[in-house]
Amino acid sequence: MERVSIGDFQKKMRLNAPKKLMDHNAPHNNARLVKMMELLPDGGTPEDLPENLRPTSGFKNTYCRLWWKRPATTITRNLSTPSSSRCIHPKAPRPLTTREGARIQCLPDDYQFFGSRTDRNLQIGNAVPTFFSNALAKSILENFKADKLI
């Protein structure tokens, strides 16, 4: 698979971006949840929080912060919901925005979504990162060629 530097990737994603980036607003969360997110370290989990702020329910990967210098985990339709699987922004005390989820899925900044935030996040959660799709298709084609099936 072709390696793309961060700079090249950003340039490609921003190529035809509108002046005002769409879908880049995070939902508002209550003060307790914001405090929890503020205290989470890079890649942190609720176990990193003071006991009085830890959620009382949820799976091990809920209320977790993404890592700044590691690949993102699977993006789901709940990418803007901190109580969902690891979807808290790696630096800011908030969940991911719809546009950040789209960027993780390699959708360019000019890609336009339709419907409510829930609808847009569902489209992103159902997507496969475009670079991965292209690499997979190329690999399958090369395999067919090697087996002389094409």
N, C-alpha and C positions, 0 to 999 in steps of 0.2 A: 504494500500500500504506500502511495506517495505521502511523504511527510510534508506538512505545511507548517511554516513557522507561525507563531501567534500573530505577528504583524501581517503576514500574507493572508491569514484567515480573516482577521479583522477587516482588511481592505476588501476582500471578496464579499464579506457579509454586508459591508457598508456601501458597496458600489453604487447603487441607485437609491440609497436611503432618502426618504423625504426629510425636509428641514426639521419638522417636528416628528420625533419618533413616536409611533403609535403603540398602544398597549403596554406602556412602560410605567404603570402606576400600580403600587402594591395596595392590597386591601388594608384597611385600618384594623388594628388589633387592640384588645383591652390592655390597660397599663401593666397588669401582672404578666401577661404573655410577652409584652415588649421587654419587661425587666428580665424575664427568663432568657429571651433571645440576646439581650445585651451581654449577659454573663456567660454565654456559651463560647468556649474557645474554638479555634479553627478545628473543624471536624468533630466538635463536641457533641455529647449526648446528655440527657437529663442526669446521668450519674455524676456529671461534672458540676452540677448546680447545688446550692445549699439545699438541705433536705426540705426546708419550708417552701421552696419554690418548685420542687420536683412535681411533675404531673402524677396523679394517683392512678392513672390508667394508660393503656396504650402499649404498643409493641416496642421492642428494643430499638427499632429504627425510626420511631416517631419523635417529634420535637428535637430533631438533630440538625446540626449545621453542616453544610457542605464544606469541603476542603478548598482552600484557595489554589493550591498547586497540585491537585490531583484530579483525575477525571470525575465527572459527575456520575452519580448513581442513575439508575433508570428514572426517566421522567414520566410521571403519571398524570392523569387528568386532575389530580389534587395538588399540583405544583405550587399553588398559592395558599395552601392550608398547612400551617406549621404542625398540626397534629397528624399529618400524613407522613409518608416515608420521607426521609432526609431531603427537605426542601427549604431550609432556612438559608438565606443568602450567606455566603462565606465571610462577609465582613460587616454588612449592615444588619441592624436588629429588626429584620422583616423577612417574610417569605419571598420567594422568587416572584418576579412579575411575569406576565404572559410573554412579553418580549424576551426576557432572559431565558425562559423555557424554550422559546422558538430558537434562540441563538444556540443553546445547548444541542438542539436537534438539527443544527446547521441550516436553518431556514433564514434566508437573507432578510435584512432590515426593511426591504421594500415589500416583503410578502404580506399580503393583506388577509386578515381573518374576518369572519362575519359571525354575527350572533352575539349572545351575551358573553360575559367573561367565562362562565361555565362552558358554553359551547366552544369558545376559542381554546380554552385549556384542554378540552376533550380532543380537539383536532391535533393539538401538540402532543398530548399523551398517546394518541394512536399513531403518531408519526414514527418513522424510522429515520435516524440521522442520514441526511443525503449523502455525505461522504462515505458512510458505511455501505449504503445501498450501491453506490457507484463501484466501490472496491469489491463488493461481493459479486456484482454483475460481471465485472472484468475478470475476476478469478474463475467464475463459472464458464465464461466464454473461453478463457485460456485452457481450461480443463477439457472442454469439448474439442478444441483445436488439437490438443495434445493426443487425445484419443481418436483423432481423425473422424469425429462425428459431424464436423462442419466442413 
